[in-house]
Amino acid sequence: MEDVMLNMPWDQPATMIDLDGKAPIIGTIRDCAQHFAIFKPHAKEQARILLTQPVHREGRKTRTWVLEPWEIEKLVERLRAEVH
């Protein structure tokens, strides 16, 4: 999954949702990662990204349309590495 996070295009459309029911963030993978980076811990636990293109997950037969918080954190790490 890490390779997928490293190769996912920043301009790919995506939607960040909150399991608590707050308004979604509709934008790009980069927009979602930037917002996630400033979330408080509870908000990070509730956040998910809905993709417009599914990604492969190791050990699964099917691809997924949803990124979990730990996967979003990998995108944030990539963003920080590219900015600095």
N, C-alpha and C positions, 0 to 999 in steps of 0.2 A: 504494500500500500504506500510505502514511503516513496517509491519511484513514481507512483501516480501523482502524489502531492508535489513532487519536484517538477513534474512535467505538465501539470494542469495549466492551461493558458489563463493568465490573469484577466483577460477580457471576455472569458466565457460567461454568458448570462447565468445568474443564480439568484436564489431567494433565500434569505436567512429567516427562519421562523423561530418562535419562542414557544415552548411547551406551556408557558403560563398564559398564553393568549394575547400577548402584546402585538402591536402592528408589525407586519413583516418588513424586512428591508429588501427591496427589489433593486438589483444592480448587477455587478459583476462579482466574480470570485474575489478580486482584489478589494472591492467595496466591503464585501462581507467579512473578509479577514481583518480589514482595518477597524471595522466596528467591533468585531469580536475581541480584538486586542485591548480595547478600552473597557470592556464589560467587567463588572465585579464578579467574584467567584460564583455566586448563586446564578447570575444571569448566564455565565458560561456553561454551567451544568444544564441549563434549559435550552440552549441554542442548538439548532441544527441547520445545515445548508441543504436546500433542495437543488439538485443539479438539472441542467437541461440536456446533458449527455451522461449516461450512466458510466460508472467506473468499475473495473474488476477488483475483487477482493480476494486475497490469498486464502485458499481453502474453501472457497465457495464456487458452486457451479454457475450461479447467476451473478450478473452485475448489479450494482446498487445505485439508487438515485439520491441517497441521503448520506451526508457526512456527519459523523458523530463529533462531539466536542474535542476528543483527543486528536481527531484527524484535522479539525479546523485549527487546533493549536500548532500542528505541523505546518500549515499554510502561514500562520503568523510568524513562526520561526524562519521560514523561507523568505517572507517579506522583509523581516528585520535584517536578515543576512544580505539581501539584495540592496537595501537602502544604505547600509553601513559599509 
